[in-house]
Structures are given as C-alpha cells and as structure tokens.
Amino acid sequence: MSTSLKGPKDSRTKDAIQHAPAGAIFVWSSDRLSYPRRLARWLRRDDLQIIGPSAMANELQHAEAGTCIVLDHGTILAPETLDKIDVMNSRAVAMSDFSLEDDNGKNRSKR
C-alpha cells in the first residue's frame, strides 16, 4: 500500500483537519486511521491527535483542559458522548478567549 497522498478524497474531511484548532483531537469515523493520518501529514497538521471512535471514551476522561475535539463528518457517536464533547469544546473556546485578554481585559488579537 502506498503511503503517498495525491489529494484528499473528501473536501469535508480535508477542511475539518485543515481548520482544526492547534493541538486538537480529530475523531475519524472508524478505527482504521491510515487515511486520516496520511491526510493530516499531507496538510502539515502533525499537531493533531487522530483517533477512532473506540478511543473516544478514554480521550474524554484524559484530555487536557482546553483541548478541542473535532469530529469527521462521518463519525457517529452516542448522544451523551456528543454532549460531553460540546462541553469540552465550550470550555476550550472560553479558555482561548481568556488567554487572548491582557491584564486590563483588552483583547490582544485586535492590536
């Protein structure tokens, strides 16, 4: 099997990987991870952790605060898992917003 990648098969997956926050966990739709890992390397997104659905429960328990979780469009998870992901992503966004403020509460990203 070739390890080269001529181009992404699905632009939704490519876009999700390309636009994922730095250091995010990307959840692929199956536990066969060779394609999304090759795609992430091709897009120079070696900062992402690529996992399958079976690893999701463990990641939810051990992920660092502030870590975003990005789901591939074909990933199917239980509603309670999706709820936990929503909470984690909301906290990650809140933490990133807080880190953009200086000591005076001004947003550094607008300077």
C-alpha positions in Angstrom: 0.0 0.0 0.0 1.4 3.4 -1.0 2.0 6.0 1.7 1.8 8.9 -0.8 -1.4 11.0 -1.0 -2.2 12.7 -4.3 -5.0 14.7 -2.8 -7.9 14.4 -0.4 -10.8 12.2 -1.2 -13.3 14.3 0.6 -13.1 18.0 0.9 -15.1 18.0 4.2 -12.5 15.8 5.9 -9.7 18.0 4.4 -11.4 21.2 5.6 -12.0 19.8 9.1 -8.4 18.7 9.5 -7.1 21.9 7.9 -9.2 24.2 10.1 -9.0 22.3 13.4 -7.5 24.3 16.3 -3.9 23.7 17.1 -3.4 20.5 19.2 -7.0 19.3 18.7 -8.1 15.7 18.8 -9.6 14.7 15.4 -12.1 11.8 15.6 -12.2 9.8 12.4 -15.3 7.8 11.5 -13.7 4.3 12.0 -10.7 2.8 13.9 -8.8 2.4 10.6 -6.7 5.5 10.8 -4.2 5.3 8.0 -6.1 7.7 5.6 -6.8 10.5 8.1 -3.2 10.3 9.5 -1.7 10.5 5.9 -4.1 13.4 5.1 -3.0 15.2 8.3 0.6 14.8 7.4 -0.1 15.9 3.8 -1.7 19.0 5.2 1.2 19.5 7.6 -1.1 19.1 10.7 1.2 16.9 12.7 0.0 18.7 15.8 -3.4 16.9 15.7 -4.1 13.7 17.5 -6.0 11.4 15.2 -8.2 8.8 16.9 -11.1 6.5 16.1 -14.5 6.3 17.8 -13.4 3.4 20.1 -10.8 5.6 21.7 -13.2 8.4 22.4 -14.3 7.5 25.9 -10.7 7.3 27.1 -9.9 10.6 25.5 -12.8 12.3 27.1 -11.5 11.2 30.5 -7.9 12.2 29.9 -7.9 15.1 27.6 -6.3 18.3 28.9 -8.5 21.2 29.7 -8.6 23.5 26.7 -8.3 20.7 24.1 -10.8 20.9 21.2 -12.3 17.8 19.7 -13.1 17.9 16.0 -15.4 15.2 14.5 -15.2 14.0 11.0 -18.5 14.4 9.1 -19.0 10.6 9.1 -18.3 10.0 12.8 -21.3 8.5 14.7 -21.2 8.8 18.5 -23.8 8.3 21.3 -25.7 11.5 22.2 -24.2 11.6 25.7 -20.7 11.5 24.2 -21.6 14.3 21.8 -22.9 16.3 24.9 -19.6 15.8 26.6 -17.7 16.9 23.5 -19.9 20.1 23.4 -19.0 20.9 27.0 -15.2 20.3 26.4 -15.2 22.4 23.2 -17.1 25.2 25.0 -14.5 25.2 27.8 -11.7 25.2 25.2 -13.2 28.2 23.5 -13.7 30.0 26.8 -10.1 29.3 27.8 -8.7 30.5 24.4 -10.8 33.7 24.7 -9.4 34.3 28.2 -5.9 33.8 27.1 -6.3 36.5 24.4 -7.0 39.1 27.0 -4.3 41.1 28.7 -4.3 42.2 32.3 -6.6 45.1 31.5 -9.2 42.8 29.9 -8.4 44.1 26.4 -8.3 41.6 23.5 -4.7 41.2 22.3 -5.8 39.8 19.0 -7.0 43.2 17.8 -3.7 45.0 18.4 
